[in-house]
Amino acid sequence: MSDFNNTENNQTLKKIFSILGLGFFVFLMLDFAVSKVLGIYLKSIGVTELNSWETYLASMIPLWLISFPVCYLIVKKLPAKRPDEHEMQPFDLVKIYLALTAFMILGSVIGNIISFIIGLLAGGKLNNTTIDMINKQKLLPTLVFAVIFGPIMEELAFRKVILDRVGNYSKKYAVILSGIMFGLFHLNLFQFFYAAALGMAFAYIYLSTGRIRYSIILHSTVNFMHGFVPIILLKKLDIKNLEDFTLGSDFSDPEFIQRALDLYSNPAFILLGMYGTLIMIFIILGIIIFFTHYKKISLDNTGAPIQKENVMPVVYINIGMILFLLGTIAISIYRIVIQLI
């Protein structure tokens, strides 16, 4: 009788995770389809270039105004339970941010190496198109959408919506699932590893505190410090000149010497160096903090219906999650092919 009840319970849980995966699969594919249709429509009416506000809106409207509400309609029928609320001290947020900086840089390096190898094997070069797009935009809309609006919506979708519905079945595996889904949804290897790591950290914070504002604050801080600040500094430099400058040096050429003096005397170049040094300090502090605190990282999984032996068949091997995985892989490959042809 006990085995029968366990099997029946596993099937119920599997259905819950499948519906969750299906919702996010629809979220993914609907955004892809609407964005494509919007692009075709704009081209058909002669719109070939958008300003920064229009560029962000053309991305955000299909994603958050159209696709996410449909996703929510699918998953809202699932039973939801908000985690118990606990306060988090500001200094703890600072320590978590420093540790996240170390993991983010490591994940970014791994993603860049793998992307470079894939590009090399394919006979081309892969670019992080998302970051390239953001780098071209004006500062104010980038601040509004990439630093404020984006983190709020992503935390609501990938932490609150997901974890309120599956966190009660296993906090540990819900954290892992939230991170993996968040990483996959970025649709490129450049961002997958660090986004997955950040997603797991944000999920842990939400399940530990029950307050989504903490993960939103950290998410916005990460985007500001590691996205917005470098963009500000790089916009003050002549990037093309900097790239040409690093390709070779001829100290007998007066023009080269003048370019070097102009570059080194640029306040933005000095600030960029100071910023790089600061990030290195953050990484070192983050590593120290992690290894002195990692034993305190715990989520009570006692009595959770999902344990190690049934996590794969229940959480991942179901129609919805498989569709979501295949969808993210298909779009990621499509983006790679588009770059290489």
C-alpha positions in Angstrom: 0.0 0.0 0.0 2.9 2.3 0.9 4.6 1.7 -2.5 1.2 2.4 -4.3 0.8 5.7 -2.4 4.4 6.7 -3.2 3.9 6.0 -6.9 0.6 7.9 -6.9 2.2 10.8 -5.1 5.1 10.8 -7.6 2.7 10.9 -10.5 0.9 13.9 -9.0 4.2 15.8 -8.4 5.4 14.9 -11.9 2.2 16.5 -13.3 2.8 19.6 -11.3 6.3 20.0 -12.6 5.2 19.2 -16.1 2.5 22.0 -16.0 5.2 24.4 -14.7 7.6 23.4 -17.5 4.8 23.7 -20.1 3.9 27.2 -18.9 7.5 28.3 -19.3 7.8 26.5 -22.7 4.8 28.6 -23.9 6.4 31.7 -22.4 9.6 31.0 -24.3 8.1 30.1 -27.7 5.4 32.8 -27.6 8.0 35.4 -27.0 10.2 34.1 -29.8 7.2 34.0 -32.2 5.8 37.4 -31.3 9.3 39.0 -31.5 9.8 37.6 -35.0 6.4 38.8 -36.2 7.0 42.2 -34.7 10.4 42.4 -36.5 8.8 41.4 -39.8 6.0 43.9 -39.4 8.4 46.8 -38.6 10.5 45.9 -41.6 7.4 45.8 -43.8 6.5 49.4 -42.9 10.0 50.6 -43.5 11.3 50.8 -39.9 14.9 49.7 -40.1 16.3 51.4 -37.0 14.9 51.9 -33.5 16.0 54.3 -30.8 17.0 52.9 -27.4 13.5 53.3 -25.8 11.9 51.6 -28.8 14.5 48.8 -28.8 13.9 47.9 -25.2 10.1 48.1 -25.6 10.3 45.9 -28.7 12.0 43.3 -26.5 10.0 43.8 -23.3 6.4 44.0 -24.7 6.5 40.5 -26.3 8.3 39.1 -23.3 6.4 40.6 -20.3 3.2 42.1 -21.6 2.2 39.2 -23.9 4.1 36.0 -23.2 4.5 36.0 -19.4 0.8 36.6 -18.7 -0.1 33.5 -20.8 2.5 31.5 -18.9 1.0 32.7 -15.6 -2.5 31.7 -16.8 -1.1 28.1 -17.3 0.7 27.8 -14.0 -1.5 29.7 -11.6 -3.8 26.7 -11.3 -1.0 24.9 -9.4 -1.2 25.1 -5.6 1.0 27.8 -4.3 2.6 28.3 -0.9 4.7 31.3 0.0 7.8 30.6 2.1 7.9 31.7 5.7 9.1 35.3 6.1 12.4 36.2 7.8 14.4 39.4 7.8 17.8 39.6 6.2 20.4 42.1 7.5 21.9 44.6 5.0 25.5 43.3 5.8 24.4 39.8 4.9 23.2 41.1 1.5 26.6 42.7 1.0 28.4 39.4 1.8 26.1 37.5 -0.6 26.8 40.1 -3.3 30.5 39.7 -2.9 30.3 35.9 -3.1 28.0 36.1 -6.1 30.6 38.3 -7.9 33.2 35.5 -7.7 30.7 32.9 -9.0 29.5 35.3 -11.7 33.0 35.9 -13.0 33.8 32.2 -13.0 30.6 31.3 -14.8 31.2 34.1 -17.3 34.7 32.7 -18.0 33.4 29.2 -18.5 30.6 30.4 -20.8 33.1 32.5 -22.9 35.5 29.6 -23.2 32.9 27.2 -24.4 31.4 29.7 -26.8 34.8 30.4 -28.2 35.5 26.7 -28.7 32.1 26.2 -30.5 32.8 29.2 -32.7 36.3 27.9 -33.5 35.0 24.5 -34.4 32.3 26.0 -36.6 34.8 28.2 -38.3 33.5 31.5 -37.0 33.1 33.7 -34.0 30.2 33.8 -31.6 29.1 37.1 -30.0 27.0 37.7 -27.0 24.2 39.4 -28.9 22.2 40.4 -25.8 25.2 42.2 -24.3 26.1 43.7 -27.7 22.5 45.1 -28.0 22.6 46.6 -24.5 26.0 48.2 -25.1 24.6 50.1 -28.1 21.8 51.7 -26.1 21.5 55.0 -24.3 22.1 55.1 -20.6 18.7 56.1 -19.2 16.6 53.4 -20.9 19.3 50.9 -20.0 19.0 51.9 -16.4 15.2 51.7 -16.5 14.9 48.4 -18.3 18.1 46.4 -17.6 18.7 47.6 -14.0 15.3 48.2 -12.6 12.4 46.7 -14.6 14.2 43.6 -15.9 15.3 42.3 -12.5 11.9 42.9 -10.9 10.1 40.9 -13.6 12.7 38.1 -13.8 12.5 37.6 -10.0 8.7 37.5 -10.1 8.8 35.0 -12.9 11.8 32.7 -12.1 11.7 32.9 -8.3 8.2 33.8 -7.0 6.1 32.0 -9.6 8.3 28.9 -9.7 9.2 28.6 -6.0 5.8 29.4 -4.6 4.5 26.4 -6.6 7.3 23.8 -6.1 9.4 25.0 -3.2 7.2 23.2 -0.7 8.0 19.8 -2.3 11.8 20.2 -2.0 13.6 23.5 -1.3 16.9 22.1 -2.4 15.8 20.8 -5.8 13.5 23.8 -6.3 16.6 26.1 -6.0 18.5 24.0 -8.5 15.5 24.0 -10.9 14.9 27.7 -10.7 18.6 28.4 -11.5 18.7 26.0 -14.4 15.5 27.3 -16.0 16.8 30.9 -15.5 20.1 30.1 -17.1 18.5 28.2 -20.0 16.1 31.1 -20.7 19.0 33.4 -21.5 19.4 31.3 -24.7 23.2 31.5 -25.0 26.2 29.8 -23.5 27.9 33.2 -22.7 25.3 33.8 -20.0 24.0 30.3 -19.1 26.5 29.3 -16.4 26.6 32.6 -14.4 22.9 33.1 -14.9 22.2 29.6 -13.5 24.5 30.2 -10.5 22.9 33.6 -9.8 19.4 32.1 -10.2 20.2 29.4 -7.6 21.5 32.0 -5.2 18.4 34.3 -5.7 16.2 31.2 -5.2 18.0 30.3 -2.0 17.5 33.8 -0.7 13.8 33.9 -1.5 13.1 30.5 0.0 15.1 31.4 3.1 13.5 34.8 3.6 10.1 34.6 1.9 10.6 38.1 0.6 11.2 38.7 -3.1 12.5 42.2 -2.5 15.9 40.8 -1.3 16.5 38.9 -4.5 15.3 41.8 -6.6 17.8 44.2 -4.7 20.7 41.7 -5.3 19.7 41.2 -9.0 19.5 44.9 -9.7 22.8 45.4 -7.9 24.5 42.7 -10.0 23.1 44.2 -13.2 24.2 47.7 -12.1 27.7 46.9 -11.0 28.6 44.4 -13.7 26.5 45.8 -16.6 25.6 49.4 -16.3 28.8 50.8 -14.7 31.1 49.2 -17.3 28.9 50.6 -20.1 29.1 54.1 -18.7 32.9 53.9 -18.6 33.3 52.2 -22.0 31.0 54.8 -23.6 33.5 57.5 -22.5 36.2 55.7 -24.4 36.7 55.3 -28.2 36.2 51.6 -28.3 37.4 51.2 -31.9 40.5 53.2 -31.0 41.1 51.0 -28.0 40.7 47.8 -30.0 43.1 49.1 -32.7 45.5 50.2 -30.0 45.7 46.7 -28.4 46.4 45.0 -31.7 49.9 46.3 -32.0 52.3 49.0 -30.8 55.0 51.1 -32.6 56.7 53.4 -30.1 58.6 55.0 -33.0 55.4 56.3 -34.5 54.5 59.8 -33.2 50.8 59.2 -34.0 50.8 56.0 -31.9 52.5 57.8 -29.0 49.9 60.6 -29.1 47.0 58.0 -29.2 48.6 56.3 -26.2 48.8 59.5 -24.3 45.2 60.4 -25.1 44.1 57.0 -24.0 46.0 56.9 -20.7 45.0 60.4 -19.8 41.3 59.8 -20.4 39.6 59.9 -17.0 37.3 57.1 -18.1 40.3 54.8 -18.8 41.7 55.5 -15.3 38.2 54.9 -13.8 38.0 51.7 -15.8 41.2 50.5 -14.3 40.0 51.4 -10.8 36.8 49.6 -11.5 38.7 46.4 -12.6 40.8 46.6 -9.5 37.6 46.9 -7.3 36.0 43.9 -9.0 39.2 41.9 -8.3 39.0 42.8 -4.7 35.3 41.8 -4.6 36.2 38.4 -6.1 38.9 37.8 -3.5 36.6 38.8 -0.7 33.8 36.8 -2.2 35.9 33.6 -2.3 36.9 34.1 1.3 33.4 34.8 2.4 32.1 31.7 0.6 34.6 29.3 2.0 34.2 30.6 5.5 30.4 30.5 5.3 29.4 27.7 3.0 28.7 25.3 5.9 26.0 27.6 7.0 24.2 27.3 3.7 21.3 24.9 4.2 17.7 24.3 3.4 15.7 22.0 5.5 14.7 19.1 3.1 13.4 16.8 5.9 10.2 15.2 5.0 10.1 16.7 1.5 8.2 14.4 -0.9 10.9 14.8 -3.5 14.2 13.1 -2.4 17.4 12.3 -4.3 16.1 9.0 -5.7 13.1 10.4 -7.4 14.3 13.9 -8.4 15.1 13.1 -12.1 11.9 11.2 -13.0 9.6 13.7 -11.1 11.2 17.1 -11.7 12.9 16.8 -15.1 11.7 13.8 -17.0 8.2 15.0 -17.8 6.6 16.4 -21.0 6.6 20.1 -19.9 10.2 20.2 -18.7 11.4 18.3 -21.7 9.6 20.7 -24.1 11.1 23.7 -22.2 14.6 22.2 -22.4 14.3 21.3 -26.1 12.8 24.8 -26.8 15.7 26.6 -25.2 18.2 24.4 -27.0 16.5 24.9 -30.4 16.4 28.7 -30.1 20.0 28.8 -28.8 21.2 26.7 -31.8 19.1 28.9 -34.2 20.9 32.0 -32.8 24.3 30.4 -33.2 23.6 29.4 -36.8 22.3 32.9 -37.7 25.6 34.3 -36.4 27.8 31.9 -38.3 26.1 31.9 -41.7 
